[in-house]
Amino acid sequence: MRIAMGLEYCGRDFNGWQRLKKGRSVQGCVESAISRIANHEIKLGCAGRTDSGVHASHQVIHFDTDAKRSAHAWVMGTNSNLPADVSILWAKFVDTDFHARFSAVGRSYRYVILNRMSRPGMLQGLVSWEYRPLNSTLMQDAGRCLIGEHDFNAYRALKCQAKSSVRKIRRLEVAQYNDWITIDINANAFLHHMVRNIAGVLMMIGMGKAPVTWAEEVLHSQDRTQGGVTATPDGLYLTEVDYALSAGIPPAPINKWPGWE
């Protein structure tokens, strides 16, 4: 049978999602924990391979097993074998043709920026920090040109291995509440470092170091070297994965940032 799970994790002390021969990975921890409950080796598929230091509030995975356990037992048993910085949210029996990655029709990321003079203390590694004042209105204006289907070659990592750099952004919203600025992006799929590169460009515009038109100029250049600095992974969260209703995957939980109304 095939089982899907939703999970959240703090990526601060992980070398990314993907299993490694050396180093701590989310995939390695979760596979080991589920394998203990299944009593056989488990291999996971996931919706998005997050990078080192990147977090998730709703990652989706799937695996195959012949072990008979209830959904509740899969959740509680797996969590009892996981470290404190990873937690299974739910488990669901799905059709065997469901695939966490290839069945997904969209993904959402949130980039969280603490915009104040003093660096973060409690949230070190969990948020990005910019001490120079940011104009969130300018950032939102600049981001509008990125909505729609475009060639995002200028906004991906130089080492990105995707065959095509064409992606469709359905939503890009910049919001501010006191010292907090968030960038929420939903797209059919993302390129390597795409959100962090977009955040880097928007932050440069927000601090007045580039005009609003620069985001579009970078896009049309299709040249990564024309873009700004890649924003840190600290503030990046995979927040939701979209599937057809027929897949029966639970929606992402509504997570409000501390202090956000």
RAURQUI-V796025 format. One record per pair of residues at least 12 apart in sequence whose C-alpha atoms are under 7 Angstrom apart, sorted by the first residue. I is the first residue (numbers start at 1). J is the second residue. Records with the same first field share a line. If there is no record, write none. Layout:
I->J  J
//
This chain:
1->64  65  66  96
2->62  63  64  65  93  94  95  96
3->62  63  64  91  92  93  94
4->60  61  62  63  91  92  93  94
5->60  61  62  88  90  91  92
6->58  59  60  61  88  89  90  91
7->57  58  59  60  87  88  89
8->56  57  58  59  86  87  88
9->55  56  57  85  86  87
10->55  56  85  86
11->52  53  54  55
12->53  54  125
13->53
14->26  52  53
15->52  53
16->50  51  52  53  54
17->49  50  51
18->49
29->82
30->82
31->43  44
33->78  81  82
34->78
37->77  78
38->67
42->63
43->63
44->61  62  63
45->61  62  63  100
46->60  61  62  100  101
47->59  60  61  100  101
48->101
53->233  234
54->233  234  236  237
55->236  237  238
56->237  238  239
57->237  238  239
58->238  239  240  252
59->238
60->100
61->100
62->99  100
71->91  92
74->91
75->88  90  91
103->243
104->241  242  243
105->188  242  243
106->186  187  188  189  241  242
107->186  187  188  189  240  241  242
108->185  186  187  238  239  240  241
109->184  185  186  236  237  238  239
110->182  183  184  185  236  237  238  239
111->182  183  184  235  236  237
112->127  128  181  182  183  235  236
113->127  128  129  130  180  181  182  235
114->127  128  129  130  179  180  181
115->129  130  131  133  134  179  180
116->130  131  179
117->131
118->131
125->234
126->234  235
127->234  235
128->232  234  235
132->207
133->207
134->203  206  207
135->206  207
136->174  175  176  206
138->205  206  212
139->174  202  203  205  206
140->173  174
141->212
142->202  212  213  215
143->172  215
145->216
146->169
147->169  170  171  172
148->168  169  170
149->166  167  168  169
150->166  167  168
151->165  166  167
152->165  166  167  219  222
153->165  222  223  224
154->218  219  221  222  223  224  227
155->194  197  198  224
156->191  192  193  194  197  224
157->192  193
158->224
160->191  192
165->191
167->188  189  190
168->187  188
169->186  187  188
170->186  187
171->185  186
172->184  185  186
173->185
177->260
196->230  231  232
197->229  230  231
199->231
200->228  229  230  231
201->215  227  228
240->252
//
